[in-house]
Amino acid sequence: MSLKMKRGFCLILACLLVLAAGTAVQAQTKQFMTWMQDLNYLEKAADDDLARETEGIVQIRAGVELWIRMHPGTAVTLAAAPDRPWDAAALRGQVTDLKQAVRAIIAEDPARPFQLGVTSVSVTSEASPLSPIAESVEQNKLEQLHLTNVGTALDYIPGVSLDRSANRNEAQIRLRGFSNRGQIPLYLDGIPIQVPYDGTIDFSRFLTGDISEIQVAKGYSSPLMGANNLGGSINLVSKEPKDKLDGEAMIGTGSGDALLASMRLGSRWDKFYFQGTLDWNQKDYIPLSGDFAAPAPNQPDFKLNNSDSRDAKYGGRIGFTPRGEDQYVFSYINQKAEKSQPRYSGYGVNARNRYWRWPEWNKTSYYVITNTGIGDSSSIKLRLYYDQFKNALASYDDDTYSTMTKRSAFYSVYDDHAGGASVEFNTRLVPRNNISASFFFKDDSHKSYDLVPFRTATTLDRIQTFSFGFQDVITFTSKVQAIVGFNIDHLKGLQAMELTDDDLSTRPIICESNPNNDSFAGCTPNAWLFSPQVSLSYSFTQNDKLFATFSDRGRFPLMKELYTSSFRKRLPNPDLDPEYSRNWNFGWSHVFSAKTMGQIEFFRSDMRNAINDVYVPDPGNFCEESRIPGACEQYANVAEEDHYGVEMSLRSTPFSRLTLDGSYSFLERSIVVSPDVQLFDPDRMILPTLPKHKVIINAALTLPRDILLLGTWRFEGALHMQDPNDSVDHDNNPATPRVAPPISSTSFGTVDLGAVAPIYGGMSLQVGLKNLFDRNYFYNPGYPEAGRNWYFNMRYKF
């Protein structure tokens, strides 16, 4: 790190530690909805039951009072409470006052979230009166900062880093070092939507036009969400209408010949509502920095080669709300995308160009979510869903992208399907306890075939996942609350196959435990997991809260990790075991003044049985395309990993027209490999590019006529990068199969500026610059990121 960068980093860190930076507490959608459900129950409770819930009422009141303190401009009011102890009449008066206040807070939320799609993903929002710092990105921030896809939005949450697969032109994520490939599941309105085969999710393909909130859980997720939440979870909450005529439209353009458009139109009546949405986002190229050293290999100018993309999404929703909290909702979403992959523009000694394009990246989702009250104190929620993901990958001969005649050319098709259901029961019958139990079922299938160089046979892999979850939110006092829970998960493999040598038919795979297997149902997994977890929150003053969480979670291997041969480069391993992680989290939050609050969290995750890529002997010459003759790559349980660090967030509104927020994240990651693994040396690993230090500072200033100016400074430090194109093989010797490229360290910062100006009624104009100072930076050597780029949007809300 340069001296100049060190000074800048230290200055920002000092500001974060001393300056009260940050916006007033964001609306905690899940918490307010939970409180409203609690208050609806208390409103009907008998006097004796109401008296037993006094501490819970005090806790809700403390949360509402804090929200009002942090929003000095709000119209929400709450009458002063009478002196305690409260009799039955006073308790009922408190319930009535709190219900009116919570309803008013929910009404002030500019983005009406889909109520049944909000999940309990954040322990602090459940374990304390109000989450000190929301682990979410909400609609107003998505719009104001021009965060058009989920990938760019997640980059604003402390502890989250983009894992940019530049050679696939996609954005994946790392959450405190955990990957979204199997370790961090993705949900849409509580419905799992990760790709069944390999867990690879391109977050750039998920547009935010109809997203109300992005919720993130770190290390601790509700056990009611199902299996495989090893290091946390991400939930996308869509919008629902709140008025008889409720809609918005946006159109915009920007650098790279970009075109953006979205529309949402809905209507809500007494007992039903409906909504339709449409989103479009296209870009012909990514503009590079003027400091990029063009011309470079495969990159003659400042338009990143082969970087175009097109995304379209449309959907609909219809809901029936016959009474109270009862809801019955059907939703449909159709995503269609196509994208290209930039070619390597670096100077690696072993560079290999891939001429790839995805003519199809399509996803279709159907789901039904219902909630039915049972008496005055219980409810049951049902989810039914079907998800289809179909994509096609075309590998061409050269940069003309016109022919497929070489041995490296192919046209591969994946056709994945997922269907399932979950039932969630909730009851408040036990005083001071909110008890929930769930049963989760998911059926995943993966079909694949090639059309080039000829039509191969179709392989079909299929697995089923079952999960039973239990959770109890216990209110000991108005200051102390705990959550205990667990998952019991089961993975059952139904079918696995591979192509025969001529690729024209299929055969069962073989495995170490069954080398003579002759059944498609043989060599499939049959595994169980037990995952306990607990959290505790203590509000020791009106302004201070301590919280701690612990979870011992596991996740099952993906189908790719179990069965893939990667074009005869890998050896399948259906005997692969689950991997596990013990996740610890300790935090403290403090309200410094009526307009400022902060939070600090320390975390640690100890992974065991971690799945990694290794080389193993290949005496049967199965891996004929392997880089190393006589050896195969294989996924195996070989390692222990440690992830640990700290996160700090500070938010404030020093005066009514200025809002500031800042966060700092530190992450350290280490790996220890089992000494008995053949042909594996951790020094030869290609490590993920993760920043050790990450700082984000946002500022928003409201000018006369409600013109909003926004600025963002992002810094990522100590990124350890390796160029895979610099790796070399040593004399085709299996004992030393590959020498990884040297590790380099880099740091960079970027500045974004934007403005939003209201015009008339609900119409506004937005303009901005990303990477204002045109920084030339990389996450992957040979694949430059965007330089200075602009955007211009017009939006109308009605």
Summary of the structure (lengths in Angstrom):
residues: 798
radius of gyration: 26.6
end to end distance: 49.3
largest distance: 85.5
contacts: 2806
relative contact order: 0.13
helix: 15%
strand: 49%
